[in-house]
Amino acid sequence: MEKFEKLSSIPAYLPMINVDTDMIIPKQFLKTIKRTGLGKNLFFEMRYNDDGNKIQNFILNKKPYDKSKILIAGKNFGCGSSREHAPWALLDFGIKCVISSSFADIFYNNCFKNGMLPIILDEEKIQMLAKSADQQEMIEINLNEQKIICSQGKIDFEVDNFKKDCLLKGFDDIDLSLEKVESISAYEKKIKSSKPWLY
């Protein structure tokens, strides 16, 4: 998993509440188990018309927001079904951080497991960042210092220490297991000796 330390981008602002995972990546695109190729279908029903052409006034179809790595969203982002394809689609599009006043729990945790940073801020701070988005200003996210730097100042954010450490190291669940490989091998050797009938 790619390490997350600092991220700079002009953010895209999507001021919609209760954006569920079916809006993020509709069910017809869930057949794949690959993490790539989903970005083109991100927010499919909002980005494309019935003829398959891009809807020009949708934020992620406009320049420079079509290259945004940071999405500022309305409250309760990622609600609905627990599909992991939702963070996969965001990542494949290029979005590595989502900022909202609240997230659905499963989506929130899936972000960390896939190398994305979800940040929870109050509405006042969300509106500060929305101004940067409207003015097409670059903002920087520093995970180590837990700060967002924008033209209007610095904004502190909270993040669980364990999840933060995993992002900084680029560790997913498999990497965490591999860190314990010596202990696992020692345990298996002990069990094989003391309980050979299990093998």
N, C-alpha and C positions, 0 to 999 in steps of 0.2 A: 504494500500500500504506500502511496506517495506521502512523504512527510508534509505536514502543514505547520508552517512557522509564521510567515508573513504573507499577506495577500493585498495587492493593490488593484483597484478597478473603478471605473465609473459604475455605480450601482444602478440597477433597474428597479423601479418602484411599481409594484402590483398591489394597489390598495383594495384588495378583495378579501372579505372574511370567509371563513369556512371553506377554503379551497381544499377539496378532498383528493385522495390519491387517484381517483378515476378521472378527475380533471387534469391532474398532473400527467398521467399516462393511462389512457383509456384501455379497457379490458381486452380489446382486440389485438393489442400489441404485447400481451403477456405470455405468448407461446414460447418465446426464447428464454433460455437460461444463461445467455451471454450478457455481460454487462455493457457491451458496446452496441452501437447502432440504434439506440433508443432516443438519442437526442433530437433527431429530426422529427420525432412524433411527440415531443414534449408539448404539453398544453394543446394537443392536436385540434380539439374542437374550437379553441379560441384563436389559434394561429392560422387555420386554413378554412376557406369557404367550401361549399359543396362541390365545387369544380376542382378542388385540390390546390387552388392558388392561395398565396399568403394574404392574410387580411392586414393591410398596410398600417392600420392604426393600432394594432396590438403591440404592446411595448417591446416584446422580444423580437419583433420583425422590423423595428426601427433602428437606424444607426444613431448613436454608437451602442445602443443597448443590446443589439444582437450579438455583441461580443462581451457582454457583462459577465463577470465572475461572481458577482454579489447580487443577490435578490433580496429586496426589502418587501415583505409580504404583510397582509392583514392577519388578524388574530385567528387562532385555531387552524394554522396551516398544517396540511398533511393529515387531516382527519379522514374518517372512512375506513376502508379495508387496509390490512397490514402489509400490502404488497411492497417488497423490497425494490421492485422495478422503479418506484417513484424516485428515490435518491439516485438510482442508476441512470435514469433519464436526465435528471438535472446535471449530474456529473458529466455525462456524455455530451451534453449541450455546452458545458464549460463552466457551469455554476458550482462553486466550491464552498460557498457560504450563503446561508439563508438567515435573514434577520426578521424576527417577528415578536409581537408581544406575547404570543403563546403558540405552542405546538401540540399536536396529538402525540401522546407518549411513545407509541411504537415507531412512528415516523422519526421522532426526535432521536431515539436510540439507534435506529437504522442509519441515520446520517453519520454518526460517529463510527459505526462499524464499517462504513464505506469511505472513510477519509474526508467527510464533509463536516464543516463546523456550523451547527445551528446556534444562533445567539438570541437570547431573550432580553428584550429591553422594554421599558415602559413607553407609553404612547408619545410622551413629550420628546423623548430621544429618537423615537421612530420618525417623528416629524422633522427633527433636525436633519436626519440623514436623507429624508425625502427631498428636502430642499437641495441637498448636494446632487441628488439624482436629477431633479428638474433642471438644475443649472449645469448638468453634465460635468460635474467636478469629480476628480479622482479622490477616493478615500482609501485609507490603509488600515488593515486589521493586523494587529500584532498579538498573536496568541500567547506567546511567552509572558508578555506584560499585561495581557488581558485588557487591551485598549483598542479603541477605534479612533483614528485620527482623521478629522475632516476640517474644512475651512472654518467651521464655527467652534472648534476646540477639540478636546479629547473626551471620549466617552468610555467609562469603565464598564466591563461586563463580567458576569460570573460564569464559571464553568467548573464542573466536577474535576477534581485533581487527577483522578485515575483516567478519565476520558481525555483530558488535556494531555497527559503524559503519552497516551497511546497515539494521539494525533501528531505530537511533536516527534515521536520516534517512527511514525508510519507503521504502527503495529495493528494488525487485525487479530481475530481470535486464534488463528493458526499460529501466528508469530508469538502470541502469548503462551501457547502450549509448547512451542519449540524452545522457549526460554527455560522450561522445566524438563527438558529432555533427559538430563542426567539423573534427576530425581525419579523420573518415570522408568528409566532403564534399571536403576538400582532397585526399585520396587518390584519390577517384573522379574528380575533375577532372584530376589528374595522369595517371591511367591512360587517361582518355578522350583526352587529348592525345597521349600517347606510344604508345598501342596502340588506335587508333580502330577496328580490326577486331573488337574485343571488343564493340562497341556497335552 
